[in-house]
Amino acid sequence: MKLAMKYIILYVNDFEKTIHFYRDILALPIKMEQGTYVEFDTGATTLSVNTRESVKEEIGLDVPDTIVKMQTFEIGFVVEDVEGTIENLRNQGVPIIKEPAKKPWGQTVAYVADPDGHYIEICTAIE
């Protein structure tokens, strides 16, 4: 069996803040919108968001509010200029979790957070 990662869905508390963050600050184009479900085009994998309330009502999944306090994953975006990207995000008020740092394997990595506190890695490609 071969699995292919095609999308990630974030369950969010503040829909408008989240859409603003990913569309306007990270400049991801919207691929599809239907109510409180939005897909962003990020290349091979789609990043989607939906409200916690909609997930409970429409899908029947119980997504407890306490989950947001547990960091269990991160989203990674590869860029050519990590320092410049972080400076741009800082100027837009995005919380910088970890400043850019060169890793022993040659990659430059930094971390920011979205409005719900999800960690987002901003990094160079691993070569």
Secondary structure, DSSP 8 states (H G I E B T S, - for coil): ------EEEEEES-HHHHHIIIIIIS---EEEEETTEEEEE-SSSEEEEEEHHHIIIII-----GGGGGS---EEEEE-S-HHHHHHHHHHTT--EEEEEEE-TTS-EEEEEE-TT--EEEEE----
